[in-house]
Amino acid sequence: MNEIIRHIEYLLVANDCVVIPGLGAVIAHTLPARYDSSRHTFIPPSRVFSFNASLDHNDGLLVSSVARSKSITFEAAREMVA
């Protein structure tokens, strides 16, 4: 399980959405830099994450990542993720 979590973290660096087949999707939202006038400070750009249980159809991104890293077939990786 921890191995799958590492793949999700890795994929979220370059992707705004990672679907966990049968469970849902982790979605990254980018927030722009802003100025906090009450503190007189600039806040750098950041990303916040949300989860959407409705997006649970396998898009292949996570399974492909697992298959590539372990040098296994897509089907074997799909079973591992499931």
Protein Blocks (a to p, Z undefined) as FASTA:
>chain_A
ZZmmmmmmmmmmmpcbdcdehibccddddddddddfklopacdddddddddfklmccehl
mmmmmmmmnopafklmmmmmZZ
